[in-house]
Structures are given as C-alpha cells and as structure tokens.
Amino acid sequence: MTAWAMVRHRFASFAGTFVAIALGVAVVAGSVTLYLSSRPQPPERYRASPVMVQAPSVGINDYGEPEIRSWTPDELAEVSGRLEQDPRITAAIPDPFFYVQRQGTADHGMARLAGHSWSSAALGGYQLATGHAPAKKGEVVVGASQGEVSVGAPADEAGATAGLVPGGTIEVLTAVGPETWTVTGTTDGPGFYVSDDDALARASGVRVIGLTVTGDQEQVADGAQARIGGAGTVRAGPERAALEPVEVTRIRWIGAQLLIAMVTLGAFATVFVVASTCALTAAQRRRELGLLRTAGATPGQVRRMMYAETALIAVFAGLVGAPVGSALAPLLARPMTDLDLEPPGFEATWQPAAAGGAILLGLIVALAGVAVAARRASRVPPLAALREAAAETRSMTPARWVFGLLSAAGGAALLAAMPAMATQSKTTAGMGAAMLLITAAALLAPVVIGPLVRLVTAPWRGSATGMVVREGTLTGVRRVASTAAPVLVTVGMTVLLVGMVATINEAAGVDEAADIPAATVLAPDGTPGLSEAAVRGQAGSSRLDTRVLVTHGAATTGEYAAGIAGSAVTLTPEAAGEVGASVGSAITLRFADGAQTSLPVRRIDAGAAAPVVLPRDLVRKHDPDALTSMVVLTGEPRPAAGARVMTARGYAEEQVAEEGDLVDLFLRVLIGLTAGYTAIAVSNTLLMATAARRQEFRALRLAGAGLGQVLRVTTAEAVLAAVVGALLGGAVGVFSLAGVRAAVEDELGRKVALMIPWDAGLGVTALCALLAVGATAVPVLRRPGLAR
C-alpha cells in the first residue's frame, strides 16, 4: 500500500524511470518480434511438398551450419527409387537449382537460386499459366509476376517482363555466359524453369528431393527414413526450415546481429538510467526515509518499498512499451528487407512471447537498477529525518568500491585476453570490456569528480559564479555522478564503436594496399560473379571459387577452394594440419556435384590463394554453376556481358565500401539508441535535481543574485557535469579502443594506427551539454519560485 501511494503521489519523480523502462521494453519487444519472425521458414517453393529429403551431412562449418554433400547421379537415382517404392509417395522429385538472371537487370542477391527444373515446380504447387513445359535445352518457362524473371528487380525492370509470351525469346546470363532462351510458357511460380536434364547439367549437384505424398505425413516421413537409412535425412512439416538456402540464412544472420546488439544495449542503458535515477531519488528522499524509520519501518521494509515502487513503475511502463514495440515492428520489416538485413518477402508477425518476455525483462532490469539504491536507502538512520544540511555525508560506499573495482578488473582482463581470442569473438569481447569499464567508471566516478571539477574550473576560480559552481558541484558529488553517468555511457560507446570501426578499416586498408597490384581488373557488373564466357579469352589471371569436402584418414572437413589455371594441388599449412596431409600424401576430395576423387598433395604454401588450390578445369568440371569473382588483367580486356573494367584498387575499395555501409548503419542505430537513453537520463536527473534545490536557489536570490545569474550558475553546473561525464567516457572509450588495436596488431603482425574519433566524441558531448542546459533551465524558468 505504501509503495502504491508513493507512486500515485510522487509520479513526477518517477517519470524518467517510467520513460526509460518503457523505451527499453519497446526496443526489446520490437527487436525480439523481428528476431522471432525472421527464424528460418520452410521455403515457399516447397509448400506443396510436406516431406523433403536432404542429402547427408558430413559435419559443421565455421558458421555453425551443417556441411551437406551432394548425391552423385547414381546415388540420386537409387535414393529416389527407394522412396518411390512406398505407395504413399506419389513422386520423388530432385530439386537442382542454378544461377540465372535476365540480361540488363541487376542481381539483388537471389539470382544464384533462380533456376530450377520444370518438374520441381510441382513442389510449390505451381502450374502453367500459358504455353507448355520445356522439353529441351534452350527452352524455359518463366514466372509471370513481378520480379520472377529478374529476381528481386525493381518494378520498372520487372515490368519489362510483361510482354513475354510463349514463342518469344529472353536474353539471360548463366554460369556459362549469355544465352538466348525460347519461352515455352509462363507459370504462377517464381524463377526460371528449364527441362529436367538441362537443370541437372547446369546445377552443382542435388542436395534435396521433394516428395508428394498421400496419407499422414509423419508416418510417410518415418517410412521414408527407414527406406533410405543414412543416405539422407527426411524432414517433414516445420523441420523443412532446415532446407532454407545458405544465402538466405546468412542474410537473416546479419539482421539478427543488429537486433541482438539493440536488445543488449537497450538493457544495459536501461539499467544505467534506472540506477542513476533511483540513486538520486534515494538521496533526495533521505529525510522522508528517515521519517519512515522513525515511525518504525525496518531496513527490510524500506528496501522492499523501493523495490515495490520500481516494480510498479516497471509493470506500467512495460504494459505501455510492449504494445508500442510490437506494433512498430511490422513497419520495420520493409526497411530491413531493403537494406538486405532480411531476405525478400520477410514479414514481422505478432509474437506474444516477445511482448511477454520484454515486460518480464523490463521488470528484471528495473529491479537490477534499483538494487544498489534500495540497499543504500535501507541504511538511512531514523535521525536523518531531523537533518537540515544539504551536503552529502559520504559519496562512496563499500559496495561502490567493491563492484567498481571488480568491473574495472574484469574489463581490463578481457582487453588483455583479446589477442588470444578467435577472430569472430574479438568484437564481442571489446564491447563487453567497454561495458564493464563504463560500469566501473560510473561507480567510481565520485572519487575522480572532485579533482576533475577543480581542474576544469581552475580558470574561473577568481569569479563569484565560478566559486559557486565549483563548491555547489563538490557538495553534490553524487548528483553530478548521476548526471554524468549517462553522458559517460554515450561518449564512451561512441568513441569505442566509431573508433573501432575506423581502426579496423585503417588496418584493412593497410593490409589490402600491400596486396593490390597496380593493374586493372574485370569485375562483375550487376551480377554475383563473372560467367565462363566473360573470363574465357581474357589476358590475365583469375580464380574459380568452390567448396570441397577434404578427407584424409578419418577426418573430413569442408574447405574453400580456388580453381587456378595451371595449378597443382596445393594446401595452406592450416588446411594441411586440419586433415593431417603432407606433400606427397593423398587426400580425397568430394566436389560440389558429389563426385569423389583422390589426389596427391603437390605443395603446402602459406601464400596459397585459398585453403585448397586445384586446377581450374577440374573445378569447372565438378562445379558447373561456379562463378569467377574477378580477373586481374595483364592485357587489353575483351567486352563481356555482366562485366566491367576498373582498377584493382577501386575494386577493393568498392568491396570494403559495401561492408562499410552496413557497419555505418549499425553505428547509426546503436549510437542513436544510446543518445536517446542519454536524453532521458540527463533530462530526468537534472529536472529532479534542480527542482529539489529550491532552498539553495532561494539563498542565492537572498544574497543578491538575479534570475539571470541563477540561470548562469545552473547552466555552468550542467555543462560541467556533461564535461566530466565526457572526460570519463572518452577515457574509457580510448582505453578500450587501445585494447582492440592491440588485438588487431597481434592478428596482422604489424603496427596499426589508433583512430580516435574526435569529431564524433565532441559532437555527442555538445549534444549532451545542450540537453543538460535545457533540463536545468526549464524548471527555473517555468517555476520562478524556485529562484525566489
């Protein structure tokens, strides 16, 4: 009852906590809704096939994805034959796919999956709209709706497909090169459909067989698995989500990283805001809490009251934030698709678990934020009700010392361990170290605020305003620490994130500059790679990338391989170590088409172009759908469809720029989210603190200060608090950045420049200072009585 009465009558003092928790819950609810909606789904083109068979898995790759090998033609025929012996299975249909896109249109990421066999159209329930099925090479049935001929093409490009009718022709690009196909019909399904034999010849193996069935699908699936044994894995119903193409899964993975970062940062910032607000509230309510103790309240009752107050605010805020976040999530689906953070066709759906989980997380985070303040409040003695002094008795408590030093030690330990970590773990470790160090800086801030304030105000120590600002700040160290904490978070995270990206880009630029030849290259132009026709006859060198399964003894591992003309079988030392191979020993390779062959290792070379280097003709034979990334030219280029000539350096810079655009998006979102929390925290803290200092301002007016002078004092104090927070945050950010730089240097084996983002740091500091000034001025101007 007491907690409810406090919330009702003092809701204004809880406004900042309410807004922070509501925003945090909204961010979590929206992000988790998008995340759960983006879970792998059974491909739409398998909607009419409730039971699918996937080729055998031989292990897990570096991304945590299963390594699926292709069936050989003989294995495919045998598995299909076994399946069709079951009378409940009406057809076992192999599903080969291959690269194709219409000439003159740009690939938007899905052209590698656009080509299919005509019989596989039945797996999606697609039927002919006009014409007849393709019967031989060079014939095709095309999708009739927007984007199906040019997968992912904009509306103006797709509109050009409307005139395609049976008997017409279409110009396309494939792995072979430019081709002219005869349109035999159109269908209501997406993509290009050629004859079965043509599709099998173009595809790099078959890894999926779709089944059309009668009867109970689970029973059919069990029977099918029993028939084929270890020759494949049967997947029915929702399990077909495992058949989602790797290209689509990796797009989802990119979007998931942003969503996870938003949830993590949102929870972290919410704890900070709640903790700083509750700490200030507890300090301002010291006399009130002392009165409760005088009336007989025990420390436990005071602690439980503060927990109950925060829990009530958290529940109300969650009930507001969760619906808002869930409602906004569908509006973000299209932008995420446009930015290639989700695959085409992605839709955000209502996820009750996301809303419920966000409310629960908001409650947990809020209680975590108030824990320290509640503990401190429970120790207020009854005599505190009689205290009139505004000066703080003690700015540091044993708990602040212990947790502050532990956080600092943990952050430093993470930074020290970064050089020995796996590459993919270093960024996460850097963020974790920064969060621990920021926490340490916030907890230990009262220790350094005094010296910093004296240092910053030294030039104005002779002025009356400077003296009032300095002494007022030194008297209210905890108030300043509460104001500086969100500024510390914002500046620290900004310096770390922007600086980390700039430092890594600088390192990558130095690394690539040493390897880029002074030459021109033939690069893809609106295509995912160069066709064989574009490469053939060019004066220069190139590599044909593929994926192989390497077996030596009992070990089988997936490796990236490069087909290079005139090359012998070569392994890098790392690849040789993984499979236990040496020069002269034989390794067994399984190619993209499922074929196996044993080859002797001729060289082990640390400078090899890929973990496994093979003769180009051998790779082309077993991976007919492979594309070449670029050709380094040594003579005059030959014009080719889907290709353009550019400098090697320009090509490398373009690749880096594409990744940089995505990184910049991540930075904008995360820094914007942090800045939003800072605005809430700074505004709320200073509004509360300024309103609570009416006696102090009255004393200034009685001493002869005018309203303008009072405003100058509050403005100077606000700017000073922002500067202190910025200095602490900047120090933490630079220290964390130095640890990241050391890890990058260790990985590259050479010195890397430390890129400190002065402009970004100064920009957010100025923004924080403006927010602080506005938050202090509002209560003074709107309630002049504060200064009378």
C-alpha positions, 0 to 999 in steps of 0.5 A, spaced: 500 500 500 505 504 501 509 503 495 502 504 491 501 511 494 508 513 493 507 512 486 500 515 485 503 521 489 510 522 487 509 520 479 513 526 477 519 523 480 518 517 477 517 519 470 524 518 467 524 511 470 517 510 467 520 513 460 526 509 460 523 502 462 518 503 457 523 505 451 527 499 453 521 494 453 519 497 446 526 496 443 526 489 446 519 487 444 520 490 437 527 487 436 525 480 439 518 480 434 523 481 428 528 476 431 522 471 432 519 472 425 525 472 421 527 464 424 528 460 418 521 458 414 520 452 410 521 455 403 515 457 399 517 453 393 516 447 397 509 448 400 506 443 396 511 438 398 510 436 406 516 431 406 523 433 403 529 429 403 536 432 404 542 429 402 547 427 408 551 431 412 558 430 413 559 435 419 559 443 421 562 449 418 565 455 421 558 458 421 555 453 425 551 450 419 551 443 417 556 441 411 551 437 406 554 433 400 551 432 394 548 425 391 552 423 385 547 421 379 547 414 381 546 415 388 540 420 386 537 415 382 537 409 387 535 414 393 529 416 389 527 409 387 527 407 394 522 412 396 518 411 390 517 404 392 512 406 398 505 407 395 504 413 399 509 417 395 506 419 389 513 422 386 520 423 388 522 429 385 530 432 385 530 439 386 537 442 382 537 449 382 542 454 378 544 461 377 540 465 372 538 472 371 535 476 365 540 480 361 540 488 363 537 487 370 541 487 376 542 481 381 539 483 388 542 477 391 537 471 389 539 470 382 544 464 384 537 460 386 533 462 380 533 456 376 530 450 377 527 444 373 520 444 370 518 438 374 520 441 381 515 446 380 510 441 382 513 442 389 510 449 390 504 447 387 505 451 381 502 450 374 502 453 367 499 459 366 500 459 358 504 455 353 507 448 355 513 445 359 520 445 356 522 439 353 529 441 351 535 445 352 534 452 350 527 452 352 524 455 359 518 457 362 518 463 366 514 466 372 509 471 370 509 476 376 513 481 378 520 480 379 520 472 377 524 473 371 529 478 374 529 476 381 528 481 386 528 487 380 525 493 381 518 494 378 520 498 372 525 492 370 520 487 372 515 490 368 519 489 362 517 482 363 510 483 361 510 482 354 513 475 354 509 470 351 510 463 349 514 463 342 518 469 344 525 469 346 529 472 353 536 474 353 539 471 360 546 470 363 548 463 366 554 460 369 556 459 362 555 466 359 549 469 355 544 465 352 538 466 348 532 462 351 525 460 347 519 461 352 515 455 352 510 458 357 509 462 363 507 459 370 504 462 377 511 460 380 517 464 381 524 463 377 526 460 371 524 453 369 528 449 364 527 441 362 529 436 367 536 434 364 538 441 362 537 443 370 541 437 372 547 439 367 547 446 369 546 445 377 552 443 382 549 437 384 542 435 388 542 436 395 534 435 396 528 431 393 521 433 394 516 428 395 508 428 394 505 424 398 498 421 400 496 419 407 499 422 414 505 425 413 509 423 419 508 416 418 510 417 410 516 421 413 518 415 418 517 410 412 521 414 408 527 414 413 527 407 414 527 406 406 533 410 405 537 409 412 543 414 412 543 416 405 539 422 407 535 425 412 527 426 411 524 432 414 517 433 414 512 439 416 516 445 420 523 441 420 523 443 412 526 450 415 532 446 415 532 446 407 532 454 407 538 456 402 545 458 405 544 465 402 538 466 405 540 464 412 546 468 412 542 474 410 537 473 416 544 472 420 546 479 419 539 482 421 539 478 427 546 481 429 543 488 429 537 486 433 541 482 438 546 488 439 539 493 440 536 488 445 543 488 449 544 495 449 537 497 450 538 493 457 544 495 459 542 503 458 536 501 461 539 499 467 544 505 467 538 510 467 534 506 472 540 506 477 542 513 476 535 515 477 533 511 483 540 513 486 538 520 486 531 519 488 534 515 494 538 521 496 533 526 495 528 522 499 533 521 505 529 525 510 522 522 508 526 515 509 528 517 515 521 519 517 519 512 515 524 509 520 522 513 525 515 511 525 518 504 525 519 501 518 525 496 518 531 496 513 527 490 510 521 494 509 524 500 506 528 496 501 522 492 499 518 499 498 523 501 493 523 495 490 515 495 490 515 502 487 520 500 481 516 494 480 510 498 479 513 503 475 516 497 471 509 493 470 506 500 467 511 502 463 512 495 460 504 494 459 505 501 455 512 499 451 510 492 449 504 494 445 508 500 442 514 495 440 510 490 437 506 494 433 512 498 430 515 492 428 511 490 422 513 497 419 520 495 420 520 489 416 520 493 409 526 497 411 530 491 413 528 487 407 531 493 403 537 494 406 538 486 405 538 485 413 532 480 411 531 476 405 525 478 400 518 477 402 520 477 410 514 479 414 514 481 422 508 477 425 505 478 432 509 474 437 506 474 444 512 471 447 516 477 445 511 482 448 511 477 454 518 476 455 520 484 454 515 486 460 518 480 464 525 483 462 523 490 463 521 488 470 528 484 471 532 490 469 528 495 473 529 491 479 537 490 477 537 498 477 534 499 483 538 494 487 544 498 489 539 504 491 534 500 495 540 497 499 543 504 500 536 507 502 535 501 507 541 504 511 538 511 512 538 512 520 531 514 523 535 521 525 536 523 518 529 525 518 531 531 523 537 533 518 537 540 515 544 540 511 544 539 504 551 536 503 552 529 502 555 525 508 559 520 504 559 519 496 562 512 496 560 506 499 563 499 500 559 496 495 561 502 490 568 500 491 567 493 491 563 492 484 567 498 481 573 495 482 571 488 480 568 491 473 574 495 472 578 488 473 574 484 469 574 489 463 581 490 463 582 482 463 578 481 457 582 487 453 588 483 455 585 476 453 583 479 446 589 477 442 588 470 444 581 470 442 578 467 435 577 472 430 569 472 430 569 473 438 574 479 438 568 484 437 564 481 442 569 481 447 571 489 446 564 491 447 563 487 453 570 490 456 567 497 454 561 495 458 564 493 464 569 499 464 563 504 463 560 500 469 566 501 473 567 508 471 560 510 473 561 507 480 567 510 481 566 516 478 565 520 485 572 519 487 575 522 480 569 528 480 572 532 485 579 533 482 576 533 475 571 539 477 577 543 480 581 542 474 576 544 469 574 550 473 581 552 475 580 558 470 574 561 473 576 560 480 577 568 481 569 569 479 563 569 484 559 564 479 565 560 478 566 559 486 559 557 486 559 552 481 565 549 483 563 548 491 555 547 489 558 541 484 563 538 490 557 538 495 553 534 490 558 529 488 553 524 487 548 528 483 553 530 478 555 522 478 548 521 476 548 526 471 554 524 468 553 517 468 549 517 462 553 522 458 559 517 460 555 511 457 554 515 450 561 518 449 564 512 451 560 507 446 561 512 441 568 513 441 569 505 442 564 503 436 566 509 431 573 508 433 573 501 432 570 501 426 575 506 423 581 502 426 579 496 423 578 499 416 585 503 417 588 496 418 584 493 412 586 498 408 593 497 410 593 490 409 589 490 402 594 496 399 600 491 400 596 486 396 593 490 390 597 490 384 597 496 380 593 493 374 586 493 372 581 488 373 574 485 370 569 485 375 562 483 375 557 488 373 550 487 376 551 480 377 554 475 383 560 473 379 563 473 372 560 467 367 565 462 363 564 466 357 566 473 360 573 470 363 574 465 357 579 469 352 581 474 357 589 476 358 590 475 365 589 471 371 583 469 375 580 464 380 574 459 380 571 459 387 568 452 390 567 448 396 570 441 397 569 436 402 577 434 404 578 427 407 584 424 409 584 418 414 578 419 418 577 426 418 573 430 413 572 437 413 569 442 408 574 447 405 574 453 400 577 452 394 580 456 388 580 453 381 587 456 378 589 455 371 595 451 371 595 449 378 597 443 382 594 441 388 596 445 393 594 446 401 595 452 406 599 449 412 592 450 416 588 446 411 594 441 411 594 440 419 586 440 419 586 433 415 593 431 417 596 431 409 603 432 407 606 433 400 606 427 397 600 424 401 593 423 398 587 426 400 580 425 397 576 430 395 568 430 394 566 436 389 560 440 389 556 435 384 558 429 389 563 426 385 569 423 389 576 423 387 583 422 390 589 426 389 596 427 391 598 433 395 603 437 390 605 443 395 603 446 402 604 454 401 602 459 406 601 464 400 596 459 397 590 463 394 585 459 398 585 453 403 585 448 397 588 450 390 586 445 384 586 446 377 581 450 374 578 445 369 577 440 374 573 445 378 569 447 372 568 440 371 565 438 378 562 445 379 558 447 373 554 453 376 561 456 379 562 463 378 569 467 377 569 473 382 574 477 378 580 477 373 586 481 374 588 483 367 595 483 364 592 485 357 587 489 353 580 486 356 575 483 351 567 486 352 563 481 356 556 481 358 555 482 366 562 485 366 566 491 367 573 494 367 576 498 373 582 498 377 584 493 382 584 498 387 577 501 386 575 494 386 577 493 393 575 499 395 568 498 392 568 491 396 570 494 403 565 500 401 559 495 401 561 492 408 562 499 410 555 501 409 552 496 413 557 497 419 555 505 418 548 503 419 549 499 425 553 505 428 547 509 426 542 505 430 546 503 436 549 510 437 542 513 436 539 508 441 544 510 446 543 518 445 536 517 446 537 513 453 542 519 454 536 524 453 532 521 458 537 520 463 540 527 463 533 530 462 530 526 468 536 527 473 537 534 472 529 536 472 529 532 479 535 535 481 534 542 480 527 542 482 529 539 489 534 545 490 529 550 491 532 552 498 539 553 495 536 557 489 532 561 494 539 563 498 542 565 492 536 570 490 537 572 498 544 574 497 543 578 491 543 574 485 538 575 479 534 570 475 539 571 470 545 569 474 541 563 477 540 561 470 548 562 469 550 558 475 545 552 473 547 552 466 555 552 468 553 546 473 550 542 467 555 543 462 560 541 467 557 535 469 556 533 461 564 535 461 566 530 466 561 525 464 565 526 457 572 526 460 570 519 463 567 516 457 572 518 452 577 515 457 574 509 457 572 509 450 580 510 448 582 505 453 578 500 450 579 502 443 587 501 445 585 494 447 582 492 440 588 495 436 592 491 440 588 485 438 588 487 431 596 488 431 597 481 434 592 478 428 596 482 422 603 482 425 604 489 424 603 496 427 596 499 426 594 506 427 589 508 433 583 512 430 580 516 435 574 519 433 574 526 435 569 529 431 564 524 433 566 524 441 565 532 441 559 532 437 555 527 442 558 531 448 555 538 445 549 534 444 549 532 451 551 539 454 545 542 450 540 537 453 543 538 460 542 546 459 535 545 457 533 540 463 536 545 468 533 551 465 526 549 464 524 548 471 527 555 473 524 558 468 517 555 468 517 555 476 520 562 478 519 560 485 524 556 485 529 562 484 525 566 489 
